[in-house]
């Protein structure tokens, strides 16, 4: 039976090989997607030296994070965020990757102000055009990014997408290339607060090599580390 630590090492090797094949010299970060994973197994993954975890659900973040306060790590929220869960998430998350509207960003900005600290955010973009996926339309992404970057207590770090749900690698690659182009446009726009919006969170267990070739700076891996997990 594959252990969590062995699985992390296998994923890290895949990441490193993909980066080398793409001629990349920068480091691609591994985000451990911990949906339905309990604190002891998360601890096991963090014991490998990885430090970045991502929660999909506010209630799981609220339940698990208090059990990890003695372990150095960075916590991101990567799922769809309902407005009434903003305060719960902001109590624990260092970054929210799923900002897809100005209304949500403004709620996060107010929550950050109340807590007396800035919060990192990524703009989620629906680059595949699939109705089942959240995210702002690519044509509206640059304008939203500039609006979010102007908010006082938010730090725009970059962009996130979920790749096209298809076995057609060309379509998957196109969905990731589109996000990289949006990032380049925004980060090079000169608009206040956008110059550091360089993060590209894209790619998961099944397609991380394609995402890294397209420029991913962070891949989100759950199944590849923790195995297939039953729906709660």
Buried (B, 14 or more C-beta within 10 A) or exposed (E): EEEBBEBBBEBBEBBBEBBEEBEBEEEBBBBBBBBBBEBEBBBBBBEBEBBBBBBBBBEBBBEBBEEBEEEEBBBBBBBBBEEEBBBBBBBBBBBBBBBBBBEBBBBBBBBBBEEEEBBBBBBBBBBBEBEEBBBBEBEEBBEBBBBBBBBEBBBBBBBBBBBBEEEEEEEBBBBBBBBBBBBEEBBEBEBEBBBEBBBBBBBBBEBBBBBBBBBBBBBBBBBBBBEEEEEE
